[in-house]
Amino acid sequence: MKNQYLLKNISMKIEIRKSAVRDLKNINDPYKTKIHNKILDLKNFPDTQNIKKLTNFEPAYRLRVADYRILFDVIDDTIYIARILHRKESYKWNKTGKTNYTHF
């Protein structure tokens, strides 16, 4: 596995899980637009603001967007978005479900 921080000049691929797509559909505008734009900004990982590496949690990273959290993993040159949840719910969710990802 490559060190993801060495990939600074490479545009990351983004894969989004079906559960994250459902989460996004349940979010109202204008948050939905902000979240969508921040997901696209993840292509510049790790040069994206408001990202935190989580400890003892799966997925390993979170991106803060207003009151919402985008939970994701990074493997090689791909970002796998697992869930998009309100901050009250985001840290309660700690499941490693199926790996059904959709290219985003």
C-alpha angles and dihedrals in degrees: 000000000000121000102256093213090064088062093074096127095042121090108238122231116233124215118183125201120232090243090057090051089053090048091053092050090057094054120094127231133287089035091052092059092047092049092048091052092048091051089055089048088059087078084080093056126183090023093069123108126236096031119138129186107228123218123222091001136110121242094044101219140046131197116204117220111172106294093345133085126209108208115203148154130222120218118174106310096340131091114208112202110206106175143355108208142163111262091250090059102032100084094041089063110083107148129132097210130166121322099236103149129175122206110250 
